[in-house]
Amino acid sequence: MKAPDGNKLAILNALNSGGFISGQQLGEQLGISRAAVGKHIHSLQEMGLDIFKVTGKGYRLNNSAGLLHRSKINDYYAELGGNTACVEVQSIIDSTNSELMRRIQSDTPLDSGTVLVAEMQQAGRGRRGRVWQSPFGANLYFSYFWRLDDGLQAAMGVSIAVGLAVYDTLKALYQLDVELKWPNDIYLDGKKLAGVLVELDGQPQGPCQLVIGIGINVHMPDSVSQHIDQAWTDLSQHVKGLEKNKLVAYLCFYLEQRLAQYRQTGLNDMYKQWNQLNAFAGQCVELNTGHRSWRGICEGIDHQGGVRIRQDGEVKSYYGGEISLRKAEL
């Protein structure tokens, strides 16, 4: 799908200013007919934008979070005390994670801390090959490149640090108390709000390159939500005055803090804080590897990031990116 440009982009920018605007006003501004305006609106709606019409008022974009702008991200980032963030903004991409992985594998020079964000993903991915719903302008699609010199084994607990960075961000910005689900989900009121996908490239003993993908539901259109197969929520249901550029800046800032902490001390301190935020603490859960599943009581995580499950009076730790954890159906 092609990114909106020309008249479509002009209409989108007009709608993005907030409030209603009539088809006649849009047509006069652009020098096109009201019918042409209607066709462009329909095309934007097909891209997943939640645009509605009220007779006598005109059109309105049901999304107050705004579109992404690199300069605005850097302004917010500077307010937090950071220097210029290395952020690239794209309109439409297959997947922000896939793009950074392609650059790694083609030996394209990348600075550690490079961030790629997009308005829309055509092939957004979650763990275990799941589709991540990625409509245009609705949510945050964020990938972060990080270099770790200590080998693949040292990267085992990174998703735990990333989950805490998302917690830090949402607490600082919106005073939200989210919970964390092993190994990479963020829950609010028992519903999924965000997810993490960490992908690695490197040698067991040599330098390791990581792409840290973070997807946060910001303003999910009803037309897309029907394709989500689990309970979900978005920021718009809990927060007023959302601004995606500010969200990106804060996420960059707190992710840097947590990764610096991880580089210094691993999960020595972080795993205890994670356990205080554990969404399934003390609950009966089911682990599934695709070939085998078993049940037990979730006892949190250990200092290496493995999930601790109590079965028949014995507590064992389980590791691995291909294990899924869900609340058991009793």
Protein Blocks (a to p, Z undefined) as FASTA:
>chain_A
ZZdehjlmmmmmmmmngpjddfklmmmmnopafklmmmmmmmmmmnopacdddehjbpcd
dbfkbpadfklmmmmmmmnopacddddddfbdfblklmmmmmmmnopacdehiacddfbd
fbbcceehiacddbehkbccdddddddfebjklmmmmmmmmmmmmmmmmmmmnopacddd
dfkbcceehiafbdcddddeddfklccdddddddddfbdcfklmmmpcbdcddfklmpgh
iafklmmmmmmmmmmmmmmmmmmnommlmmmmmmmmomkgoiacdddehjaccddddebj
afkopacddeehiacddedjkbccddddZZ
